[in-house]
Amino acid sequence: MRRHQRGFSLVEMVVVLAIVSVLMIIVYAMLDDTLRATMFNESHNDLAVMTQRAVNTLQLELLQTRVAFEENSVGTSYRTALQIPSSIPRWTTTLLPVLQTASTSVAPDTDVTRFTGNSLLIARQMAPLSVMYDHDNNNGTPDIEFMADRYRFEYFFLSPVAARGFANTGLTLDLMQSVSAEYADYFQISSLTTLQIRKLVPRIQTAGLSRAWYSGQPLNAAFFDLSGATDGTFDAAVRNPTIGIVRTASILPGLRGGRISGKMDYSVAFVPDSPRAAFPLRMPINVYARTAAGLPRFPAGFEVKIAGPTGNRQVVARLLLMSRYSATTYEAQQGFVTTAVRF
């Protein structure tokens, strides 16, 4: 006689499915927590590395700075003369700092006067150029070495990148560095004798320099063609000169995405168009600057303040980066650098 085979009852199947569902939910929650922790660690580490690298770059350039330009007629004219590619736009409101010469304090601005800027334009002193030349017009004596001072202009500014949109805003904010061609020191060369200038200038031209810059002068009185000094004296200053840019690049290459997952959204911090869509960052976007109705989106996450008298200045630069690694999860990291400078 065959024994009757009994199957699973509906209640048993429901219980098994319930247990399996609970286990799946627990496993999913554990995986989700692990993924979020991994993404947070990646985001936090990336932001720390990028901010530190950027402020270290700024500090290195500031230590070699001869002149820092401010938001006035001279600074504006020099900034306008920079031949930055049109494909790299500037941020909505881009302002140079205003030198706070009456104080060495780098405290936040008040509502009365703006000193903080969100860009930086400097003339950086380069290593001297070693030039051998015939100083006495005598072939029987050896040439001597002349250490020619030289400078280049560097401009740090924020630029919106439409190709990468942070949190569906249609843009990512990047920090760019434009570097100019190099210039000889007009004051140093013009102080030489006519014979020395005539012998020296062609050697400097051969080294790749075509113009000399007169520090401390307004734009239309500051640049001189070396080709006009081969006879021993400089011609008049170049009118309406431009400053050629040889390189413009981001100092935050990591903004393109996470180094491990490649899924991160990174950006210099900024306020989106809709206030209701403000990013829930744990750090304020601006610390030193004050926002104003007439300065849309100023300053964003890059602030520069310069205080103190000539020869004894303090420069503080602050950079705030932000990341998003899920629909509603944001992280922020800031970098500071305070530098004593002599310009």
C-alpha positions in Angstrom: 0.0 0.0 0.0 1.5 3.3 -1.0 2.0 6.0 1.6 0.4 9.4 0.9 3.1 12.1 0.4 2.3 15.3 2.2 3.4 18.7 0.7 4.0 22.1 2.3 1.0 23.9 3.7 0.3 27.5 2.7 1.1 28.6 6.3 4.5 27.0 6.1 5.3 28.6 2.8 4.3 32.0 4.1 6.4 31.5 7.2 9.4 30.5 5.0 8.9 33.4 2.7 8.7 35.8 5.6 11.9 34.5 7.1 13.7 34.7 3.8 12.4 38.2 3.2 13.6 39.4 6.7 17.0 37.9 6.0 17.2 39.6 2.6 16.2 42.9 4.2 18.9 42.5 6.9 21.5 41.6 4.3 20.5 44.5 2.1 20.6 46.9 5.0 24.1 45.7 5.9 25.3 46.0 2.3 23.7 49.5 2.1 25.4 50.6 5.3 28.7 49.2 4.1 28.4 50.9 0.8 27.5 54.2 2.4 30.4 53.9 4.8 32.8 53.1 1.9 31.5 56.0 -0.2 31.7 58.4 2.8 35.3 57.3 3.5 36.2 57.7 -0.2 34.5 61.1 -0.4 36.1 62.3 2.9 39.6 61.2 1.9 39.3 62.6 -1.6 38.1 66.0 -0.3 40.9 66.2 2.2 43.6 65.4 -0.4 42.2 67.8 -2.9 41.8 70.8 -0.5 45.3 70.3 1.0 47.0 70.0 -2.4 45.2 73.1 -3.6 46.1 75.3 -0.6 49.7 74.0 -0.7 49.9 75.2 -4.3 48.6 78.6 -3.3 51.1 78.9 -0.4 54.0 78.0 -2.6 53.1 80.6 -5.2 52.4 83.3 -2.6 55.9 82.8 -1.0 57.5 83.8 -4.3 55.1 86.7 -5.1 56.4 90.1 -5.9 53.1 91.9 -6.4 49.5 91.0 -5.5 46.9 93.0 -7.4 43.7 94.3 -5.8 40.3 95.2 -7.0 41.1 98.7 -8.2 41.8 100.4 -11.6 45.3 98.9 -11.8 44.2 95.4 -10.8 41.3 95.5 -13.2 43.4 96.6 -16.1 45.9 93.8 -15.5 43.2 91.2 -15.2 41.5 92.4 -18.4 44.9 92.1 -20.2 45.1 88.4 -19.4 44.5 86.4 -22.6 42.6 83.6 -20.9 40.9 81.2 -23.4 37.2 82.1 -24.0 36.3 78.5 -23.5 37.1 78.9 -19.8 34.5 81.3 -18.3 34.8 83.0 -15.0 32.4 82.6 -12.1 29.3 84.9 -12.0 30.9 87.5 -9.7 34.7 87.3 -9.6 36.5 89.9 -7.5 40.1 90.4 -6.4 40.7 91.1 -2.7 41.2 94.6 -1.5 44.4 95.2 0.5 43.6 95.9 4.1 46.8 97.9 4.8 45.6 99.5 8.1 45.4 96.2 9.9 47.2 92.9 10.2 44.0 91.1 11.2 42.6 88.5 8.9 39.2 88.5 10.7 36.0 88.2 8.6 34.8 91.3 6.8 32.2 93.6 8.3 29.1 94.8 6.5 30.8 98.2 5.9 33.8 97.4 3.6 34.7 94.4 1.5 38.3 93.2 1.7 37.8 89.5 0.8 38.0 88.4 -2.8 37.3 85.1 -4.6 40.2 85.3 -7.0 43.9 86.0 -6.8 46.2 87.7 -9.4 49.9 87.8 -8.6 53.2 88.5 -10.2 55.5 85.6 -9.2 59.2 86.0 -9.1 61.0 83.1 -11.0 64.5 81.8 -10.5 67.0 84.2 -12.1 68.1 83.5 -15.6 71.8 82.9 -16.0 73.1 84.8 -19.1 76.7 85.0 -20.2 77.6 88.2 -22.2 80.5 90.4 -23.3 80.3 93.2 -20.8 83.2 95.2 -22.1 83.1 94.7 -25.9 86.5 93.0 -25.7 86.9 89.6 -27.3 90.1 89.1 -25.3 88.3 89.0 -22.0 86.0 86.3 -20.9 82.2 86.8 -20.8 80.7 87.3 -17.5 77.5 86.0 -15.9 74.4 88.1 -15.4 71.6 86.9 -13.3 68.5 88.3 -15.0 65.4 88.6 -12.8 62.2 87.4 -14.4 58.5 87.2 -13.5 55.3 85.6 -14.6 51.7 86.4 -13.8 49.4 83.8 -12.2 45.6 84.1 -11.9 43.6 81.8 -9.7 39.8 82.0 -10.4 36.6 80.0 -10.2 35.1 78.7 -13.4 31.8 76.9 -14.0 32.1 73.7 -16.0 28.9 72.9 -17.8 30.1 69.5 -19.0 29.8 68.1 -15.4 26.7 69.0 -13.4 26.8 68.8 -9.6 23.6 67.4 -8.1 21.7 68.2 -11.3 22.5 71.9 -11.2 24.0 71.9 -14.7 27.5 72.9 -13.6 30.5 72.0 -11.5 32.6 74.9 -10.0 36.3 74.5 -10.5 39.3 76.4 -9.3 41.6 77.3 -12.2 45.2 78.6 -12.5 46.3 80.6 -15.5 50.1 81.1 -16.0 51.5 83.8 -18.3 54.6 83.9 -20.4 57.8 85.1 -18.5 59.0 88.7 -18.4 62.4 90.3 -17.8 62.8 92.9 -15.1 62.8 96.3 -16.8 64.1 98.2 -13.7 67.1 95.8 -13.4 68.0 96.0 -17.1 67.4 99.7 -17.6 69.8 100.4 -14.7 72.7 99.0 -16.8 75.0 101.0 -19.1 74.0 101.4 -22.8 76.8 98.9 -23.8 75.6 96.4 -21.3 72.0 96.6 -22.4 73.1 96.3 -26.1 75.1 93.1 -25.3 72.7 91.6 -22.8 69.3 92.0 -24.3 69.9 89.7 -27.4 71.0 86.9 -25.0 67.8 87.3 -22.9 65.7 87.2 -26.1 67.5 84.0 -27.2 66.4 82.5 -23.8 62.8 83.0 -24.9 61.8 86.3 -23.2 60.4 89.0 -25.5 59.3 91.7 -23.1 60.3 93.4 -19.8 57.9 94.3 -17.0 58.3 97.4 -14.8 56.9 96.5 -11.4 54.7 99.0 -9.7 53.6 100.8 -12.8 50.1 100.9 -14.3 49.5 98.7 -17.3 50.2 101.2 -20.1 53.5 102.1 -18.5 54.7 98.7 -17.4 55.6 96.6 -20.5 58.6 97.2 -22.9 59.6 95.2 -26.0 63.1 93.9 -25.7 63.5 94.2 -29.4 63.4 97.9 -29.0 66.4 97.8 -26.6 68.9 96.0 -28.8 70.5 99.4 -29.5 71.2 100.0 -25.8 68.1 102.0 -24.8 64.4 101.0 -24.4 61.7 102.4 -26.6 58.5 103.8 -25.0 56.2 101.5 -23.1 53.8 99.3 -25.1 50.3 100.8 -25.3 47.4 98.6 -24.4 49.5 95.5 -23.9 48.1 92.1 -23.5 49.5 89.4 -21.2 49.8 86.1 -23.0 48.7 83.0 -21.2 50.7 79.8 -21.8 48.7 77.4 -19.6 45.3 77.4 -17.9 44.4 74.3 -15.9 42.5 73.1 -12.9 44.4 72.8 -9.6 41.6 70.3 -8.5 42.0 67.5 -11.1 40.2 65.1 -8.7 36.9 66.9 -9.3 36.3 64.7 -12.3 35.1 61.9 -9.9 36.0 59.5 -7.2 39.4 57.9 -7.5 38.0 54.5 -6.5 34.4 54.3 -7.5 34.4 57.1 -10.1 30.8 57.8 -9.1 31.3 60.9 -6.9 30.0 64.4 -7.7 32.6 66.9 -6.6 32.7 70.7 -6.8 33.9 73.9 -5.2 31.0 74.9 -2.9 28.4 77.2 -4.3 24.8 78.2 -3.7 22.4 76.8 -6.3 20.0 79.1 -8.2 17.0 78.0 -6.1 17.5 78.7 -2.4 15.1 75.9 -1.6 17.5 73.5 -3.2 20.4 74.6 -1.0 22.9 71.8 -0.4 22.8 70.5 3.2 26.5 71.2 4.0 27.9 71.0 7.5 30.2 73.9 6.9 29.3 77.5 5.8 30.2 78.3 2.2 31.7 81.7 3.1 33.5 82.7 6.4 35.5 85.8 5.6 33.3 87.4 2.9 29.9 88.9 3.3 27.2 88.3 0.7 25.3 91.2 -0.8 22.4 91.7 -3.1 24.6 93.3 -5.7 27.1 90.4 -5.7 25.3 87.4 -7.1 26.8 84.1 -6.0 29.7 85.8 -4.3 32.1 84.5 -3.1 31.4 80.7 -3.5 33.8 78.3 -1.8 37.1 80.2 -2.5 38.1 83.2 -0.3 41.3 85.3 -0.2 42.1 88.1 2.2 45.3 90.1 2.4 46.0 92.3 5.4 49.0 94.3 6.7 51.4 97.0 5.5 53.8 96.6 2.6 56.6 94.2 3.4 54.7 92.6 6.3 51.4 91.1 5.0 49.3 88.2 6.0 47.4 86.3 3.3 44.7 83.8 4.2 43.1 81.6 1.6 40.2 79.3 2.3 38.8 76.6 0.0 35.6 74.7 0.6 34.9 71.6 -1.5 31.7 69.5 -1.5 30.7 66.1 -2.6 27.5 64.1 -3.2 27.6 60.3 -3.3 23.8 59.6 -3.1 20.6 61.5 -3.9 20.5 63.2 -0.5 24.0 62.6 1.1 26.5 65.4 1.0 29.9 65.9 2.5 32.1 69.0 2.7 35.8 69.7 3.5 37.7 72.9 3.9 41.3 73.8 3.6 43.1 76.9 5.1 46.4 78.4 4.5 47.8 81.6 6.2 51.0 82.9 4.7 53.4 85.7 5.8 54.6 87.5 2.7 56.9 90.4 1.9 55.3 92.1 -1.1 
